[in-house]
């Protein structure tokens, strides 16, 4: 409206801010669509045997550049590469990807993010992600899976929907998720799936 007050640097800065907002809204819409899809369990039949080690491999390839950027190490502790669950590969990949990206985001440079695939004593498959990051307060821990919730120390640019999607994927697979966190020491997310003889 007042072009005389808007020089080129200000115009570029304004457009950049607008693009960042548009990208943020776009990410929120994509997350909401995923959340809606994973929440619709009535139309989802989980018949496919999914190797959790294959899910780990896909996620490993997706986060390689992020690990390099922050000089982080990804440690993969796989008890048995043949462990499978009845599930939806895309959903499981999205679940693990969100957990690993979160771990990377809150990990200090030079530290290690660990993905572990084991079984419980009774044989149920367990997939966990552990970091050595900033950790969460008890208050944040209690609300961590709420849609749009962002903790006091949340990094900018997030949507607050990633862990909500994780929670829906866990429910979709009739699994259980637990989280342990200590401020200044790190966080561990542990997903236990129904018993499988694979």
C-alpha positions as CSV (number, residue, x, y, z in Angstrom):
1,X,0.0,0.0,0.0
2,X,3.0,2.3,0.6
3,X,5.7,1.2,-1.8
4,X,7.9,4.2,-0.9
5,X,8.3,2.6,2.6
6,X,9.2,-0.8,1.3
7,X,12.7,-1.2,-0.1
8,X,14.0,-4.4,-1.6
9,X,15.6,-5.9,1.5
10,X,12.4,-5.3,3.5
11,X,10.3,-6.8,0.7
12,X,12.5,-9.9,0.6
13,X,12.4,-10.3,4.4
14,X,8.6,-9.9,4.4
15,X,8.2,-12.5,1.6
16,X,10.5,-14.9,3.5
17,X,8.4,-14.6,6.7
18,X,5.3,-15.3,4.6
19,X,6.8,-18.4,3.0
20,X,7.8,-19.7,6.5
21,X,4.3,-19.3,7.7
22,X,2.9,-21.0,4.6
23,X,5.3,-23.9,5.0
24,X,4.3,-24.2,8.7
25,X,0.6,-24.3,7.9
26,X,1.3,-26.9,5.2
27,X,3.2,-29.1,7.7
28,X,0.3,-28.9,10.1
29,X,-2.2,-29.9,7.4
30,X,0.0,-32.8,6.4
31,X,0.3,-33.9,10.0
32,X,-3.5,-33.6,10.5
33,X,-4.2,-35.7,7.5
34,X,-1.8,-38.4,8.7
35,X,-3.4,-38.2,12.2
36,X,-6.8,-38.6,10.7
37,X,-5.7,-41.6,8.6
38,X,-4.0,-43.4,11.5
39,X,-7.0,-42.6,13.8
40,X,-9.4,-44.3,11.5
41,X,-8.9,-47.9,12.8
42,X,-12.3,-49.1,11.6
43,X,-11.1,-49.3,8.0
44,X,-7.6,-50.6,8.8
45,X,-6.9,-54.3,8.9
46,X,-3.4,-55.2,10.1
47,X,-2.5,-58.4,8.3
48,X,0.9,-57.7,6.9
49,X,4.0,-59.1,8.6
50,X,6.4,-56.2,9.0
51,X,10.0,-56.7,9.9
52,X,10.9,-54.0,12.4
53,X,14.6,-54.2,11.3
54,X,13.4,-53.1,7.8
55,X,11.5,-50.2,9.4
56,X,14.7,-49.2,11.3
57,X,16.7,-49.3,8.0
58,X,14.2,-47.0,6.2
59,X,14.3,-44.5,9.1
60,X,18.1,-44.7,9.2
61,X,18.3,-43.6,5.6
62,X,15.9,-40.8,6.2
63,X,17.8,-39.2,9.1
64,X,21.4,-39.6,7.8
65,X,21.7,-36.0,6.8
66,X,20.3,-34.8,10.1
67,X,22.8,-36.9,12.1
68,X,25.6,-35.5,10.0
69,X,24.5,-31.9,10.5
70,X,24.6,-32.3,14.3
71,X,27.6,-34.6,14.4
72,X,25.5,-37.3,16.1
73,X,25.9,-41.1,16.1
74,X,23.0,-43.4,15.6
75,X,23.4,-46.7,17.4
76,X,21.3,-49.7,16.4
77,X,21.0,-52.5,18.8
78,X,19.0,-55.3,17.1
79,X,18.4,-58.5,19.1
80,X,17.0,-60.4,16.1
81,X,16.6,-58.9,12.6
82,X,13.7,-61.3,11.9
83,X,11.4,-59.9,14.6
84,X,8.0,-59.0,12.9
85,X,4.7,-57.5,13.9
86,X,1.3,-57.4,12.2
87,X,1.1,-53.9,10.9
88,X,1.2,-51.1,8.4
89,X,4.7,-50.4,7.2
90,X,4.1,-46.7,6.3
91,X,2.6,-46.0,9.7
92,X,5.4,-47.8,11.6
93,X,8.0,-45.9,9.6
94,X,6.3,-42.6,10.4
95,X,6.1,-43.5,14.1
96,X,9.8,-44.4,14.4
97,X,10.8,-41.4,12.2
98,X,9.0,-39.0,14.5
99,X,10.7,-40.5,17.6
100,X,14.2,-40.5,16.0
101,X,13.8,-36.9,14.7
102,X,12.7,-35.8,18.1
103,X,15.7,-37.4,19.7
104,X,18.0,-35.7,17.2
105,X,16.4,-32.4,17.7
106,X,17.0,-32.4,21.5
107,X,20.4,-34.1,21.4
108,X,23.6,-32.2,21.9
109,X,26.3,-32.3,19.2
110,X,28.6,-35.3,19.5
111,X,26.1,-37.5,21.5
112,X,24.4,-40.8,20.6
113,X,20.8,-41.6,19.6
114,X,20.0,-45.3,20.2
115,X,17.4,-47.5,18.5
116,X,16.9,-50.8,20.2
117,X,14.9,-53.8,19.0
118,X,14.4,-56.5,21.7
119,X,11.8,-58.7,23.2
120,X,10.3,-58.8,26.7
121,X,10.7,-61.9,28.9
122,X,7.4,-63.2,27.6
123,X,8.5,-62.6,24.0
124,X,6.7,-59.4,23.0
125,X,8.6,-57.2,20.5
126,X,9.9,-53.9,21.9
127,X,11.2,-51.0,19.9
128,X,12.8,-48.1,21.8
129,X,14.5,-44.8,21.0
130,X,16.8,-43.3,23.5
131,X,18.7,-40.0,23.5
132,X,21.2,-38.1,25.7
133,X,19.5,-34.8,25.3
134,X,17.9,-32.1,27.5
135,X,15.1,-34.3,28.9
136,X,11.6,-33.3,29.9
137,X,10.0,-32.0,33.1
138,X,7.3,-34.1,34.8
139,X,4.7,-31.6,33.7
140,X,5.7,-31.9,30.0
141,X,6.0,-35.6,30.4
142,X,2.4,-35.9,31.4
143,X,1.2,-34.0,28.4
144,X,3.7,-35.1,25.7
145,X,1.2,-36.9,23.5
146,X,-1.5,-34.2,23.5
147,X,-2.1,-32.7,20.0
148,X,-0.4,-29.3,19.5
149,X,1.1,-29.4,23.0
150,X,4.6,-27.9,23.0
151,X,6.7,-27.9,26.2
152,X,8.6,-25.0,27.7
153,X,11.9,-26.0,26.0
154,X,10.3,-27.0,22.7
155,X,12.4,-26.0,19.7
156,X,11.0,-23.5,17.2
157,X,9.4,-24.7,13.9
158,X,7.6,-27.7,15.3
159,X,3.9,-28.3,15.1
160,X,3.2,-30.2,18.3
161,X,1.6,-33.1,16.3
162,X,4.5,-35.5,15.9
163,X,4.1,-37.4,19.1
164,X,0.3,-37.4,18.7
165,X,0.8,-39.3,15.5
166,X,3.2,-41.7,17.3
167,X,0.5,-42.3,19.9
168,X,-2.1,-43.0,17.2
169,X,0.2,-45.5,15.4
170,X,0.8,-47.2,18.7
171,X,-2.9,-47.6,19.3
172,X,-3.5,-48.7,15.7
173,X,-1.1,-51.6,16.3
174,X,-2.6,-52.4,19.7
175,X,0.8,-51.7,21.3
176,X,1.7,-49.7,24.4
177,X,4.1,-46.8,24.7
178,X,6.0,-45.6,27.7
179,X,8.3,-42.7,28.1
180,X,11.0,-42.1,30.7
181,X,12.9,-38.8,30.9
182,X,15.3,-37.0,33.2
183,X,16.1,-33.3,32.8
184,X,19.6,-32.9,31.6
185,X,20.1,-36.6,31.0
186,X,17.8,-37.7,28.1
187,X,14.6,-39.4,27.2
188,X,13.6,-42.9,26.2
189,X,10.4,-43.9,24.3
190,X,9.6,-47.6,24.5
191,X,6.9,-49.2,22.3
192,X,5.8,-52.7,23.2
193,X,3.9,-54.6,20.6
194,X,1.5,-57.6,21.1
195,X,3.2,-60.9,21.5
196,X,4.5,-62.4,18.2
197,X,6.3,-65.8,17.7
198,X,8.3,-64.3,14.7
